[in-house]
Every structure is written in structure tokens, then in C-alpha cells.
Amino acid sequence: MKNKTTQASIDFLSEIQRAINYEEMAYEQRAELSKKHICFCLHQSIEFTFKSISKYLRGYVTKTHSLYMLNENIRECAPQFYKIFSEDRYLLILLDKLYSNSQFSLDDLVISEEILLNLFVKVALLHEASNNLINI
């Protein structure tokens, strides 16, 4: 049983690192990347984080790319993560729209600096909470 728990922890930390890498890439290259590319990186970061939390705590992952749905799926098993976006669920919906329509031009979709800043803050909180989860 201990080996299974240890492997789950290793897998979790590996996926969280992958998520953090996307966040760091978005932040470090924000001057060179378009806002839509930054949002794509943040979407990936949040998706990997939500999926790794679900797998670690529930043993399975819901097969979806929808951040909104992934956030709903961890609501019961990890309310501390759900709460990070609970008052700003529009951010998840925005990222989902950008992700699902990435092949189309969404020039009418305005991504302000305030929205980007809010996303970076939320993603940082998500990763901070993820690092604390393994120590519970």
C-alpha cells in the first residue's frame, strides 16, 4: 500500500511541475506572446493541476478539457481548490472559450491586462495550494 501511495505522490508532483512549467512560460514570455497564447498556457496549467488533484484524491480523471467542469468535479473532494475560482468562474469560462475555439479568430473577445493579472494570481494560488496538498 505504501508503494502505491508513494507512486501517487510522485505522479502528482510530476504533473504539478508540468502545470507550473506552463505558468512560468506564460509569465516569462508574456512580452513576446499574444494574450491568447498566454491564456492557452494558463489553461494548460490549470487543466493539468485540476486533473492531477482529481487523480491524486479520487483515483481517476474526468476526460474533459473544460476547466469549468474540472473545477466542478473537484468541488467535493478538494473544496479549497474549488474556492480559488468560485467567485471568478467567468475566468474559467473565458479560458474554455479560447481553448475550444483556438482555431477560429476570436478578435471580438477582449482580454484585458486586469483579466491576465487576475488569472496569474489565481494560477499561483492554485499551485501554492497544490504544493500544500501533498503535505497533508
C-alpha positions, -999 to +999 in steps of 0.1 A: +000+000+000+028+024+008+044+019-026+011+028-042+008+059-021+044+069-029+038+064-066+006+085-065+026+113-047+054+111-073+029+112-102+010+141-086+042+162-081+053+154-117+020+167-131+020+198-108+055+206-121+043+203-157+015+227-148+039+251-132+061+250-163+032+263-184+025+290-159+062+300-159+064+300-196+033+323-198+047+347-172+083+348-185+073+352-222+043+375-216+061+403-235+066+381-266+034+360-266-001+373-276-027+374-249-044+344-264-012+324-263-007+334-226-043+323-219-036+290-237-006+283-214-026+293-183-054+270-195-030+241-198-016+249-164-050+249-147-061+218-166-030+198-155-035+210-120-072+201-117-066+167-133-037+159-111-057+168-080-086+146-092-063+117-099-045+120-066-076+124-044-101+103-063-080+079-083-094+089-117-096+119-140-127+131-159-119+132-196-126+168-205-106+199-213-133+221-197-118+239-168-153+248-156-162+211-155-129+200-139-134+226-112-169+213-105-155+178-104-131+186-075-156+206-056-164+178-031-130+162-027-110+194-027-131+224-018-100+245-011-092+244-048-127+249-060-129+281-039-100+297-057-122+303-088-156+302-071-162+339-073-144+343-107-158+314-126-160+337-156-122+333-159-126+295-164-154+301-190-132+326-208-103+302-210-126+273-221-139+295-249-104+304-260-092+268-258-122+253-276-122+279-303-085+283-307-086+275-344-110+304-350-104+341-348-118+355-316-109+391-321-141+402-305-130+386-273-112+412-252-086+401-227-076+430-206-045+433-185-067+431-154-080+397-165-045+385-172-033+397-138-062+380-121-055+348-140-018+348-129-028+354-093-054+326-094-030+301-110-003+310-085-028+303-056-038+270-072-002+259-074+006+270-039-024+250-026-013+220-047+021+220-031+004+221+003-019+191-006+010+166-007+020+176+029-015+168+044 
